[in-house]
Amino acid sequence: MPVIGKVELKADKDVTAGTETSISDLFPYSERRKEFTLESDVERDKTKIKVTITKLGSFETVADTTKKKGEKTDLWMILKATDFSRKIKATEAIKKGDVLTVTIESI
């Protein structure tokens, strides 16, 4: 799967392995707004994407923005609002302050 972009975010709480959490619960607003550079084009409501967060897991969704390769974006722009509250089961324990990589790929 071609990578659309990657960003590293700092967890704001502890999560035990097997517990469900969401992007909004795990990362503070300032982290969710960190910019990254797109490595490929995305088209709103057409580009299917897979979001993978280290130690947490992954989910599939559709891009919520249209942008070209090389442009700056953030999770608020590329994900739909409902994706931020989607529950994801942690695959490993996460400690507050852990830096986790969020990888967005086209599928």
NUTORVEX-86662 format. One record per residue (C-alpha): z, y negated, x negated; residue in one letter; residue number from 1. Coordinates in Angstrom, 2 decimals. Layout:
residues N
pt pz Z; py Y; px X; code a; pos NUM
...
***
This chain:
residues 107
pt pz 0.00; py 0.00; px 0.00; code m; pos 1
pt pz -0.94; py -3.40; px -1.42; code p; pos 2
pt pz 2.04; py -5.67; px -2.10; code v; pos 3
pt pz 2.01; py -8.95; px -0.15; code i; pos 4
pt pz 5.08; py -10.36; px -1.85; code g; pos 5
pt pz 8.56; py -9.79; px -3.27; code k; pos 6
pt pz 11.74; py -11.83; px -3.24; code v; pos 7
pt pz 15.28; py -11.18; px -4.52; code e; pos 8
pt pz 18.13; py -12.07; px -2.16; code l; pos 9
pt pz 21.91; py -12.00; px -2.69; code k; pos 10
pt pz 23.93; py -9.98; px -0.15; code a; pos 11
pt pz 26.67; py -11.91; px 1.65; code d; pos 12
pt pz 28.80; py -8.95; px 2.70; code k; pos 13
pt pz 29.77; py -5.38; px 1.88; code d; pos 14
pt pz 27.95; py -2.60; px 3.73; code v; pos 15
pt pz 28.88; py 1.06; px 3.40; code t; pos 16
pt pz 26.14; py 3.67; px 3.08; code a; pos 17
pt pz 25.03; py 4.91; px 6.50; code g; pos 18
pt pz 26.16; py 1.75; px 8.30; code t; pos 19
pt pz 23.62; py -0.31; px 10.23; code e; pos 20
pt pz 23.12; py -3.99; px 9.45; code t; pos 21
pt pz 20.38; py -6.59; px 9.84; code s; pos 22
pt pz 18.70; py -9.16; px 7.62; code i; pos 23
pt pz 20.59; py -11.94; px 9.45; code s; pos 24
pt pz 23.94; py -10.19; px 8.98; code d; pos 25
pt pz 23.37; py -9.26; px 5.34; code l; pos 26
pt pz 21.84; py -12.45; px 3.90; code f; pos 27
pt pz 22.93; py -16.07; px 4.48; code p; pos 28
pt pz 20.41; py -18.59; px 5.79; code y; pos 29
pt pz 19.82; py -20.11; px 2.34; code s; pos 30
pt pz 18.83; py -16.70; px 0.93; code e; pos 31
pt pz 16.49; py -15.93; px 3.85; code r; pos 32
pt pz 14.70; py -19.23; px 3.12; code r; pos 33
pt pz 13.95; py -18.43; px -0.56; code k; pos 34
pt pz 10.26; py -18.89; px -1.26; code e; pos 35
pt pz 7.93; py -16.41; px -2.89; code f; pos 36
pt pz 4.20; py -16.45; px -3.67; code t; pos 37
pt pz 1.85; py -14.30; px -1.61; code l; pos 38
pt pz -0.05; py -11.69; px -3.59; code e; pos 39
pt pz -2.58; py -11.15; px -0.77; code s; pos 40
pt pz -3.74; py -12.79; px 2.46; code d; pos 41
pt pz -1.86; py -12.29; px 5.75; code v; pos 42
pt pz -3.08; py -13.00; px 9.26; code e; pos 43
pt pz -0.73; py -13.69; px 12.17; code r; pos 44
pt pz -0.41; py -10.82; px 14.65; code d; pos 45
pt pz -3.05; py -8.79; px 12.77; code k; pos 46
pt pz -1.62; py -7.89; px 9.35; code t; pos 47
pt pz 0.65; py -4.87; px 9.71; code k; pos 48
pt pz 3.44; py -4.97; px 7.16; code i; pos 49
pt pz 6.22; py -2.77; px 5.83; code k; pos 50
pt pz 9.39; py -4.51; px 4.70; code v; pos 51
pt pz 11.53; py -2.56; px 2.21; code t; pos 52
pt pz 14.96; py -3.76; px 1.08; code i; pos 53
pt pz 16.61; py -1.99; px -1.86; code t; pos 54
pt pz 19.76; py -0.06; px -0.89; code k; pos 55
pt pz 19.04; py -0.74; px 2.78; code l; pos 56
pt pz 15.78; py 0.82; px 3.93; code g; pos 57
pt pz 12.53; py -0.29; px 5.51; code s; pos 58
pt pz 10.84; py -1.15; px 8.79; code f; pos 59
pt pz 7.34; py -1.93; px 9.99; code e; pos 60
pt pz 6.24; py -5.04; px 11.85; code t; pos 61
pt pz 3.35; py -7.53; px 12.11; code v; pos 62
pt pz 3.02; py -10.78; px 10.14; code a; pos 63
pt pz 4.03; py -13.93; px 12.05; code d; pos 64
pt pz 1.94; py -16.35; px 9.96; code t; pos 65
pt pz -1.53; py -16.82; px 8.55; code t; pos 66
pt pz -1.54; py -17.67; px 4.86; code k; pos 67
pt pz -3.75; py -17.11; px 1.84; code k; pos 68
pt pz -3.04; py -15.38; px -1.45; code k; pos 69
pt pz -1.25; py -17.74; px -3.84; code g; pos 70
pt pz 0.47; py -19.77; px -1.11; code e; pos 71
pt pz 4.25; py -20.05; px -0.95; code k; pos 72
pt pz 6.12; py -18.58; px 2.00; code t; pos 73
pt pz 9.55; py -17.18; px 2.92; code d; pos 74
pt pz 10.91; py -14.49; px 5.19; code l; pos 75
pt pz 11.30; py -16.98; px 8.08; code w; pos 76
pt pz 7.56; py -17.61; px 8.03; code m; pos 77
pt pz 6.25; py -14.09; px 7.51; code i; pos 78
pt pz 8.59; py -12.14; px 9.84; code l; pos 79
pt pz 9.03; py -12.46; px 13.58; code k; pos 80
pt pz 12.37; py -13.82; px 14.80; code a; pos 81
pt pz 13.28; py -10.44; px 16.32; code t; pos 82
pt pz 12.89; py -8.75; px 12.90; code d; pos 83
pt pz 15.95; py -10.60; px 11.58; code f; pos 84
pt pz 18.29; py -8.90; px 14.07; code s; pos 85
pt pz 16.68; py -5.45; px 13.78; code r; pos 86
pt pz 19.31; py -2.89; px 12.74; code k; pos 87
pt pz 18.58; py -0.95; px 9.54; code i; pos 88
pt pz 20.78; py 1.87; px 8.23; code k; pos 89
pt pz 21.94; py 1.34; px 4.64; code a; pos 90
pt pz 20.77; py 4.11; px 2.30; code t; pos 91
pt pz 23.33; py 3.10; px -0.35; code e; pos 92
pt pz 26.54; py 1.08; px -0.45; code a; pos 93
pt pz 25.96; py -2.67; px -0.81; code i; pos 94
pt pz 28.56; py -5.02; px -2.28; code k; pos 95
pt pz 28.79; py -8.74; px -1.54; code k; pos 96
pt pz 26.91; py -10.49; px -4.34; code g; pos 97
pt pz 24.46; py -7.62; px -4.97; code d; pos 98
pt pz 20.92; py -8.90; px -5.58; code v; pos 99
pt pz 18.49; py -6.87; px -3.48; code l; pos 100
pt pz 14.70; py -6.89; px -3.71; code t; pos 101
pt pz 12.75; py -7.38; px -0.50; code v; pos 102
pt pz 9.21; py -6.01; px -0.88; code t; pos 103
pt pz 6.55; py -6.74; px 1.74; code i; pos 104
pt pz 3.47; py -4.51; px 1.75; code e; pos 105
pt pz 0.43; py -4.32; px 4.00; code s; pos 106
pt pz -0.09; py -1.02; px 5.82; code i; pos 107
***
